[in-house]
């Protein structure tokens, strides 16, 4: 059964009655996302990938895509998220441990982008599209920032971080060095143990004063 048939079947209700909404079909969505990735692998720029083109290569109708994504930007954002490592689960036991886990996730993303010329080029193209960048920032970057803010605020409550520290600035101090190495300096090392070094170096200045 092809993805078009699966989509049609997903909207059917037993007994031939009218459907009350179409359940999401993972197989259909996977075919659409893989269709976009195939076009990217062929070197097609994001600007030239239309919904019509994706529909053809995925073997679905345009309406099938629009039922799941409101437009190209939202679809591309999901494709990028699919290609990236998942966000980590945080134990929540200590601020230091959670920060190291978050930075390790950034390190792994940096390594993945370096090993994938496709994803590296997509990120570069995305920044030249204000609308796509806005969607990606809202759906991917901002939730990760909020996750780090929560860790830092918890650290302030339990005494791991000084109460007078600006949480947003502290976030930039922890995350900034990893982003510099992962994005701005592709020649720089992303070696194991880097997250611990960054976290401990920053905490040496932001942690509570020694009694």
Buried (B, 14 or more C-beta within 10 A) or exposed (E): EEBBEBBBEBBEEEEEEEEEEBEEBEEBBEBBBBBBBEBBEEEBEBEEBEBEBBBEBBBBBEEBBEBBBEEBBBBBBBBBBBBBEEEBEBEEEBBBBBBBBBBBBBBBBBEBBEEBEBBBBBBEBBEEBEEBBEBBEEBBEEEBBEBBBBBBEBBBEEEBBBEEBEBEEBBEBBBEBBBEBBBEEEEBEBEEEBBBEBBEEBBEEBBEEEE
